[in-house]
Amino acid sequence: MGYFKKKQETPSDKMVAMRVSTVSIVINCLLSFFKLAAGIMAGSGAMVSDAVHSASDVFSTVVVMIGVSAANKKSDKEHPYGHERMECVASVLLAVVLFATGVGIGLEAVKKIVIGRPEILLAPGRLALVAAVISVLIKEWMYWYTRIAAKKINSGALMADAWHHRSDAFSSIGAFAGILGARMGFPVLDPAASFVICLFIGKAAVDIFRDAMDKMVDKACDDRVVEQMTKTALEETGVCRVDEIRTRMFGSKVYVDIEIAADSRLELGRAHQIAENVHDAIENTFPKVKHCMVHVNPLETTES
């Protein structure tokens, strides 16, 4: 026999993601305009590249908002298991945009380094240094602000956006180092910083893409979580053993199929109650679990 009950969804998750995303868009727009103006006025290619990176954050956050909104739609006839994988789609799009941004910045940096004409490799102004410091502070704050919210609601897309902010902070640090070196008499360090920035961006894009793909191909939870689920089931009265347990990631949520063994002499109602207790224990202990299916196998008295 099997037992299954749908877990209630939490609409507040969407509200948290929308609030964080709105803050990100406003700050990124202001920061992008500031860094672009500073880069142009100070003649810093690294700062202009950093501004482009921040501008890409605006697009990525919009993608996150669309993905989270779609993922939080209620189950329907066509999608009985929900829409959580839409967050994975959003994360993949973010990874592609992030990677393309990094490639563009890297190619422009290589072009300046290879050409190396004096009119191209000019020492940037002091304003570019100030903009880089301000950018590092703001983007690092945005990373932690977004990361805390992503952990709270277990959102892969929001976590991807948080890492986008962190990569921007890293790029600003690289820009600062390159601008400072250029002002000290090594102008080639400004485009060199842009190239380093593109490597950070590419690494973040690959990590985001890998995580999204794991969640789209029904990757199982790690062994530690499975062991904890097994222990939780065995702690319920009437459960003699756990015959099998399977888990799979579905977007930011987890599906669990578990087979337990109970005394074959039990009445149907009692066996059903044991299955319900196991179901509730797993869903209450592991918030990421959206669906838990419990199957009860008869344990013959000779096996006891």
C-alpha positions as CSV (number, residue, x, y, z in Angstrom):
1,M,0.0,0.0,0.0
2,G,1.1,3.6,-0.6
3,Y,0.5,6.9,1.1
4,F,0.8,10.3,-0.4
5,K,-0.3,13.8,0.5
6,K,0.4,17.1,-1.2
7,K,2.4,19.5,0.8
8,Q,1.1,23.1,1.1
9,E,3.1,25.7,-0.8
10,T,4.3,28.9,0.7
11,P,3.3,32.1,-1.3
12,S,5.6,34.2,0.9
13,D,8.7,32.8,-0.9
14,K,7.7,34.7,-4.0
15,M,7.2,37.9,-2.1
16,V,10.7,37.6,-0.6
17,A,12.3,37.0,-4.0
18,M,10.4,39.9,-5.6
19,R,11.4,42.3,-2.9
20,V,15.1,41.4,-3.1
21,S,15.0,41.5,-6.9
22,T,13.4,45.0,-6.9
23,V,16.1,46.3,-4.6
24,S,18.8,44.7,-6.8
25,I,17.4,46.3,-10.0
26,V,17.3,49.8,-8.5
27,I,20.8,49.7,-7.0
28,N,22.3,48.1,-10.1
29,C,20.8,50.8,-12.4
30,L,22.2,53.6,-10.2
31,L,25.6,51.8,-9.8
32,S,25.9,51.1,-13.5
33,F,25.3,54.7,-14.6
34,F,27.8,55.9,-11.9
35,K,30.6,53.4,-13.0
36,L,30.0,54.1,-16.7
37,A,30.2,57.9,-16.2
38,A,33.3,57.4,-14.0
39,G,35.0,55.1,-16.5
40,I,34.4,57.5,-19.4
41,M,35.4,60.6,-17.5
42,A,38.5,58.9,-16.0
43,G,39.4,57.1,-19.2
44,S,39.4,53.6,-17.7
45,G,38.5,50.6,-19.8
46,A,38.4,48.4,-16.8
47,M,35.8,50.6,-15.1
48,V,33.7,50.7,-18.3
49,S,33.9,46.9,-18.4
50,D,32.8,46.8,-14.8
51,A,29.9,49.0,-15.6
52,V,28.8,46.7,-18.3
53,H,29.0,43.8,-15.9
54,S,26.7,45.7,-13.4
55,A,24.3,46.5,-16.2
56,S,24.1,42.8,-17.1
57,D,23.0,42.3,-13.4
58,V,19.8,44.2,-14.2
59,F,18.9,41.8,-17.0
60,S,19.8,38.8,-14.8
61,T,17.6,40.0,-12.0
62,V,14.6,40.5,-14.3
63,V,15.2,36.9,-15.5
64,V,15.2,35.8,-11.8
65,M,11.9,37.6,-11.2
66,I,10.3,35.9,-14.2
67,G,11.7,32.5,-13.2
68,V,10.7,32.7,-9.5
69,S,7.2,34.0,-10.5
70,A,6.7,31.1,-12.9
71,A,8.1,28.5,-10.4
72,N,5.7,29.6,-7.7
73,K,2.6,29.0,-9.9
74,K,0.3,26.5,-8.4
75,S,0.1,23.0,-9.9
76,D,-2.5,22.6,-12.7
77,K,-3.8,19.9,-15.0
78,E,-1.0,20.2,-17.4
79,H,1.7,20.5,-14.7
80,P,0.5,18.3,-11.8
81,Y,4.0,18.4,-10.2
82,G,4.3,22.2,-10.2
83,H,6.6,24.6,-12.0
84,E,9.7,24.6,-9.8
85,R,12.0,23.8,-12.8
86,M,11.3,27.2,-14.2
87,E,13.8,28.5,-11.7
88,C,16.4,26.1,-13.3
89,V,15.6,27.6,-16.7
90,A,16.1,31.1,-15.3
91,S,19.4,30.0,-13.8
92,V,20.6,28.6,-17.1
93,L,19.7,31.9,-18.9
94,L,21.6,33.8,-16.2
95,A,24.6,31.5,-16.7
96,V,24.6,32.1,-20.5
97,V,24.3,35.9,-20.1
98,L,27.0,35.9,-17.5
99,F,29.3,33.9,-19.7
100,A,28.7,36.0,-22.8
101,T,29.4,39.1,-20.7
102,G,32.7,37.7,-19.6
103,V,33.7,36.7,-23.1
104,G,32.9,40.2,-24.4
105,I,34.9,41.9,-21.7
106,G,37.8,39.5,-22.2
107,L,38.0,40.0,-26.0
108,E,38.0,43.8,-25.6
109,A,40.8,43.5,-23.0
110,V,42.9,41.3,-25.2
111,K,42.4,43.6,-28.2
112,K,43.7,46.6,-26.2
113,I,46.7,44.6,-24.9
114,V,47.7,43.3,-28.3
115,I,47.3,46.6,-30.1
116,G,49.0,48.5,-27.2
117,R,49.0,51.9,-28.8
118,P,49.8,54.8,-26.4
119,E,46.5,56.6,-27.1
120,I,44.7,53.4,-26.1
121,L,46.7,52.6,-23.0
122,L,46.3,55.8,-21.1
123,A,46.6,56.0,-17.3
124,P,43.0,56.4,-15.9
125,G,42.0,59.2,-13.7
126,R,41.5,59.1,-9.9
127,L,37.7,59.1,-10.2
128,A,37.9,55.5,-11.5
129,L,39.6,54.4,-8.3
130,V,36.9,55.9,-6.2
131,A,34.2,54.3,-8.3
132,A,35.9,50.9,-7.9
133,V,36.0,51.1,-4.1
134,I,32.3,52.2,-3.9
135,S,31.4,49.4,-6.3
136,V,33.2,46.7,-4.2
137,L,31.4,47.8,-1.0
138,I,27.9,48.0,-2.6
139,K,28.2,44.8,-4.6
140,E,29.5,42.8,-1.6
141,W,26.6,44.0,0.5
142,M,24.1,43.1,-2.3
143,Y,25.7,39.6,-2.4
144,W,25.1,38.9,1.3
145,Y,21.6,40.5,1.1
146,T,20.6,38.3,-1.8
147,R,22.3,35.2,-0.5
148,I,20.5,35.3,2.9
149,A,17.1,35.6,1.1
150,A,18.0,32.8,-1.3
151,K,18.9,30.5,1.6
152,K,15.7,31.5,3.4
153,I,13.4,30.4,0.6
154,N,15.8,27.9,-1.0
155,S,15.9,29.6,-4.4
156,G,18.5,28.5,-6.9
157,A,17.8,31.4,-9.2
158,L,18.1,33.9,-6.4
159,M,21.3,32.3,-5.3
160,A,22.6,32.5,-8.9
161,D,21.8,36.2,-8.8
162,A,23.7,36.6,-5.5
163,W,26.8,35.1,-7.1
164,H,26.3,37.5,-10.0
165,H,26.7,40.3,-7.4
166,R,29.7,38.6,-5.9
167,S,31.4,38.2,-9.3
168,D,30.7,42.0,-9.8
169,A,32.5,42.7,-6.5
170,F,35.4,40.6,-7.7
171,S,35.5,42.4,-11.0
172,S,35.5,45.7,-9.2
173,I,38.5,44.6,-7.1
174,G,40.3,43.6,-10.3
175,A,39.4,47.0,-11.8
176,F,40.8,48.8,-8.8
177,A,44.1,46.9,-9.0
178,G,44.4,47.5,-12.7
179,I,43.5,51.2,-12.4
180,L,45.9,51.7,-9.6
181,G,48.7,49.9,-11.5
182,A,48.0,52.0,-14.6
183,R,48.2,55.2,-12.6
184,M,51.6,54.0,-11.2
185,G,53.0,53.9,-14.7
186,F,51.9,50.6,-16.1
187,P,48.9,51.4,-18.3
188,V,48.7,47.9,-19.7
189,L,47.4,46.8,-16.3
190,D,44.0,48.5,-16.8
191,P,43.0,46.2,-19.8
192,A,44.8,43.3,-18.0
193,A,42.4,43.8,-15.1
194,S,39.5,43.6,-17.5
195,F,40.8,40.2,-18.7
196,V,41.1,38.9,-15.1
197,I,37.5,40.1,-14.5
198,C,36.3,38.0,-17.4
199,L,37.8,34.9,-15.8
200,F,35.9,35.5,-12.6
201,I,32.7,36.0,-14.5
202,G,33.2,32.8,-16.6
203,K,33.9,30.7,-13.4
204,A,30.6,32.0,-11.8
205,A,28.7,31.3,-15.0
206,V,29.9,27.7,-15.2
207,D,29.1,27.1,-11.5
208,I,25.6,28.4,-11.9
209,F,25.0,26.4,-15.1
210,R,26.2,23.1,-13.4
211,D,24.0,23.6,-10.4
212,A,20.9,24.3,-12.6
213,M,21.5,21.2,-14.7
214,D,21.9,19.0,-11.7
215,K,18.4,20.1,-10.6
216,M,16.9,19.6,-14.0
217,V,18.1,16.0,-14.5
218,D,16.6,14.7,-11.2
219,K,19.9,14.5,-9.4
220,A,19.5,12.7,-6.0
221,C,20.1,14.4,-2.7
222,D,23.5,13.7,-1.1
223,D,24.1,10.6,0.9
224,R,24.1,12.4,4.2
225,V,20.5,13.8,3.6
226,V,19.3,10.3,2.5
227,E,20.8,8.8,5.7
228,Q,19.0,11.4,7.8
229,M,15.7,10.7,6.1
230,T,16.1,6.9,6.7
231,K,16.9,7.6,10.3
232,T,13.8,9.8,10.6
233,A,11.6,7.1,9.1
234,L,13.0,4.4,11.4
235,E,12.2,6.5,14.5
236,E,8.5,6.2,13.8
237,T,6.6,3.6,15.8
238,G,5.7,0.5,13.7
239,V,8.5,0.9,11.2
240,C,10.5,-2.3,11.2
241,R,13.0,-1.3,8.5
242,V,13.4,0.9,5.4
243,D,13.5,-1.3,2.3
244,E,14.3,1.5,-0.2
245,I,14.5,5.3,-0.4
246,R,14.8,7.3,-3.6
247,T,15.2,11.1,-3.8
248,R,15.3,13.5,-6.7
249,M,15.8,17.3,-7.1
250,F,12.9,19.1,-8.8
251,G,14.1,22.7,-9.1
252,S,14.5,24.0,-5.6
253,K,12.4,21.2,-4.1
254,V,12.9,17.5,-3.4
255,Y,10.7,14.5,-4.1
256,V,11.0,11.4,-1.9
257,D,9.8,7.8,-2.6
258,I,10.3,5.5,0.4
259,E,9.4,1.9,1.1
260,I,9.1,0.8,4.7
261,A,8.3,-2.6,6.2
262,A,5.7,-3.1,8.9
263,D,4.2,-6.2,10.6
264,S,2.1,-8.1,8.1
265,R,-0.5,-8.8,10.8
266,L,-1.4,-5.1,11.2
267,E,-4.9,-3.9,10.2
268,L,-5.0,-1.7,7.1
269,G,-6.0,1.3,9.1
270,R,-2.9,0.9,11.4
271,A,-0.5,0.4,8.4
272,H,-2.0,3.5,6.8
273,Q,-1.4,5.5,10.0
274,I,2.3,4.4,10.1
275,A,2.7,5.5,6.5
276,E,1.1,8.9,7.3
277,N,3.4,9.3,10.3
278,V,6.5,8.7,8.2
279,H,5.3,11.0,5.5
280,D,4.6,13.9,8.0
281,A,7.9,13.3,9.8
282,I,10.0,13.6,6.7
283,E,8.2,16.6,5.3
284,N,8.3,18.4,8.7
285,T,12.0,17.5,9.2
286,F,13.1,18.4,5.7
287,P,11.5,21.7,4.5
288,K,12.9,21.2,0.9
289,V,10.7,18.1,0.5
290,K,7.6,19.0,-1.6
291,H,6.2,15.5,-2.2
292,C,6.8,12.3,-0.1
293,M,5.4,9.0,-1.3
294,V,5.4,6.2,1.4
295,H,4.9,2.5,0.4
296,V,4.3,-0.1,3.1
297,N,5.6,-3.6,2.6
298,P,4.4,-6.5,4.7
299,L,7.0,-7.9,7.1
300,E,6.3,-11.6,7.7
301,T,6.5,-12.6,11.4
302,T,9.2,-15.2,10.4
303,E,11.4,-12.2,9.5
304,S,11.0,-10.5,12.8
